[in-house]
């Protein structure tokens, strides 16, 4: 059987003090003497007193809980983001409830509703690849839930955002290949409705234009997962003789491509240079080590929480929505 929970009323009765004295002592109220605070806190600890979080949240109209929706936890970038978010939110007295969309827009919508039903104070979200309907986010904001989009954002929803300069990242990666002598560069791209994919492709195109190189549509291939690399490998094999460089939209795609290039006898970077995007742990493990654009996941996570807390701590203030943009950094290794 579950034991009855100890209340502040029980503590007050046992110590012969008022309920308000116990309540204020546990909150470190300055009107309560240090000796009384110590007495009450020590006794509360001895009898395993735990505050009623639900009752507290109802009184304060705050749950001190933040909801987070991400595509997947196992991805290095998102695990880094979570670390940054957890560090700052914990320091500020907030817990995070994490939901995975698994790249499914319907599961994402269900997660959003679950967080709303649990009355979280605010929501952090990075969109799934399949999300193209954003009405549920607009509705949540209208209902008073502060929201911050990060990495995979939606331009049509007015809210705070934390992003990488993906266009500049794509340009940096492609220009590096061009400066290394590449003129026929394959871009393994993400879906155009996913903004990070569109922006990285825009950067690729911009670099080609800057260096007066032709834009060949046949060298822009929708392929942004390891599985798609394997599915499209026969088509990739047909393209290989005409290319001397590859810019992949993410590291996992770049690494999968390196494997099939090596299988076909291509030397990297002597025959084909490869650049990825992300700088996860596998970038330094693959042979040759991957040249890639670093994503600052930890810092982006902290900044997302900071922007959200700014709204939670100033609910009546009129604060303009902010977009925080992190600059890309090229990590040069052996693959290019």
N, C-alpha and C positions, 0 to 999 in steps of 0.2 A: 504493500500500500504506500501511496505517496504521502509523505509527512506534510503537515500543515506548515505553510511558509511563515517565517517570523516577520512581524510587522514593526513599524516604529512605535506603535501603541504598546507592543510587548516590551520593547526596550525601555520605554518611558515608565511603565509599571514596575519593571524589575529594578530600575535605578531610582525610582521615586522622584522623577522630574516630569515636566510637562512634555506633551507630544511636540509642541512647537520648538521647545529647546532641543530635543533630539533631532528634529528636522533641520534646524539651523546649524547645529553642531556638525552634522554630516555634510553640510554644504560649506563648511568653514566660514560661517557668518562672523563678522568682526565683533558683534555684540556678545558673543559667547566666549568665556574665558578659555585660555589654552588648556588649563587643567580639566575643565568640563569636557572640552572637545576630545582630549586624550582618553578620558574615562569612557565616554560614549562610543568612540571609534573602536577602542580595544574590546569593549563588551560586544559590540556589533560583530566584530571579527570572530570572537570566541563562539558566538552562537550561529555563525554562518548566515548573517543577515544579508540579503540581496534586495536592492530596490526593485519595485515593480515597474519594469520598463514601460509596459503598456499604459499603466495609469499615469506615469510621468509624461509620456508622449502626448496623452490626451490633455493633460493639464497645460503643457507647454505648446501644444499644437505643432510639435516637432518630434520626429522619430529618431533624429540623428543617424539616419540611414540614407545612403545614396545607392541608386540602382545603376547597374552597368550592363549594357548589352553589347556583346562583341561577336564577330563571326566564329571564332574558335580560340580556345585557351592554349592549345598546344603550339600554335604558331609563335615563333620567337618574338616577333614584334609585339604581339598582343600580350604575351607574358611579361615583356619589359614594361609595357604601358601599365599593366596591373600593378607591378612593383612600385612604379612612381606614384600611382593613384593611392595605393594602400599606405605608403609612407606618409604622405601629406594628410590624408583623411584621418588616419589613426592619431597623428599628432594634434589634429584639430577636434578630436572627439567624435568622429563619424565612423560608422561601419559601412562596408560595401557589400551589396548583394549582387553576385555575378550571374548573368544569364548568357547562354550561347545561342546564337541563331542558326549555327551550322550552315551558313550561307543560304538559309531558307526564309523567304519574306513572311510566310505564314507563321512560322515559329517565332520570328522576330516580333510580329504583331502580337502574338500570344504573350510573349515575355514582357512587352511593353504594358499590356493590360494587367498582367500579374503584379508588376511593380506599382502601377497606379492603384490597384486594389489594396496593396499592402501599405499605401500612403507613404511611400518614400519621399524624402524632402526634395530630391532632384534626380535627374537622370542624365547619364553619360552614354553616348551611343556611337558606334561605328557601323555603318550600314552593311547589310549582306550584299553579295554580288547580284542577287536576283531582285532586289527592291527597286520598284519603279513607281509605287504608289506611296505618297508621303502624307496623305490626309490624316492618318492616325497621330502623327507627330504634331501637326498643326493643332489638332483637337486637344491633345494633352497640354500644349502650351497655353491654349485658350482657357483651359480648366485650371491654370495656375501652377503647372509643374515646370520649374526652371529646367532647361535642357542645354547640354553642350554636345555638339557633334565634333568628333575628332577623326582624323585620317580620311575615312570615307564619309564625306559630308553630303548634304543636300542643299543646293543653292536656293531652292524655292521656299525653304523654311527659314524664317527670320529668327536666328538664335546665335549664341556665341559659338565659335568654331576654333579648333586647333588643328593645323595642317602642316604638312611639309610643302615646300615650294617644288611640287612635282614636275612642273614645266621646266624649271631650271635644272632639276635633277636629270631629266631626260636629255636636256641640251648638253649638260656637262658630260654625261656618259657618252653621247654620240660624238661630241666634239673631240673627246679624248681619242676615240677610235679613228676619227678623221686625221688628227694630228699624228697618229701612229702610222698613217699611210693608207688607211682603209677608205675605199670609195664606193663599195657595194655592200651596204650594211643592212642586214636583216633585222627587223624589229618584231620580236615576239610580244604581241600586245594583249591587253585586257579588253573586255567589252567596252564599247564606246559610251554606254549609258553610265558606266562606273567612272566618276569624275577623275579619280587618281589615274585610271588607265588612259582616259582622254588627254589629261594634262601631260602625262609622260610621253604619249605619242606626239603631242604638240611640240614638246621640247626636242624630240627626235627630228621632226620635220623642220623646226626652226634652225637647228644646227646644219642640216643639209642645205637649207636656203642661204644661211650665212656664208657657207663655203662654196656656193654656186654648184652644188651637186644636184642631179635630177632626183625627184621624188618618184619612186617606182612602187605603185600600188601592190604589185605582186610580191614585194619585199616587206609588206606589212601584213603579218599573219596573226589572226586571233588564236592565241595559244598561251595560256597563263597558268597552267598546272603541269605537274609531272605526268599525269595521266594523259593530258592532251599532247604532250611531246611524243609519248609512245603511240598514241592513236594516229598522229600525223607524221610519224617518222618516215614513211615512204615518200610523202610529199616533201618533207625536209631534205631527204636524200637527193631528190631531183633539184632542189635549190642550191645545194652545197657547192657545186662546181662554179657557180656564178657569184658567190659571196666571199668577202674577205674579213667581215666583221659581223658581230651580233650584239644587239642591245636587247636584253630580256627585261620584261616589266617587273620581274621579281627574281630572287635568288634561286628558288626551287626550280623554276623553269630553266634558268641558265645552267644549273648543275645537271639537270636531266639532259639538256642538250649536249653538254660536255661529254657525258657518258656515251651518247650515240655517235658523237664526232670521233671519239677515241676508238670506238668499235669499228668505224669505217676507215681507220688508219690516218685520220687527220691529226696533225701536230698543232698543239695549242701553246703559245700564240703564233707559232711560225707560219702556219697555213691559214688559220682563222682565229681572230681575236674575239674574246667574249667578255661582256660586261653585264653585271646583274644590277639588282636594286633591292636593298634591305640590310645587308651586312649582318646576317644571322650567324650562329656558331658554325654552321656547315660551310660557310664561305672560306674559312681558313683550313678546313679539314680536307676538302676536295683537292684532287691533284690534276692540274696545277691550281693553287689557291686563287680564289675568284676576286678579280677587280670588280668593285661594286660601289653603289651609292649608299652611304650610311643613313639609316633612319634612326632618329633620336627618340626611341620609344619611351624610355624612362622619363625624359624631360617633357615629352608631350603629355604623358600621363599626369605628371605633377601640375602642369599648366592647365590641363582640363579641369582638375579638381579646384585649382585656385580660382578660375573664372566662375565655377559653379558656386563656391563658397562666398565669393564676392556678392553674388545675388542673394544667397540664402541669409547672409549676415546683414544685408541692406534691402529687405523686401519692399520697403516703401520708396526707395530711392529710384530716380529715373536715370538708369545707366544705359548708355548706348551699347548696342551689341558690338562685340569685338571679335576680330579674326586674328589669331596669333599665328604667324607664319614662321616656321623653322627653316633656316637655310640648309641646303644639301651639302654633303662633304663626300668627295670622291676618295675611296680607299683603293690605292693602287697596289695590286699584287701581280702574280705571275701570268694570269690568264689573258692579259691584254698588255 
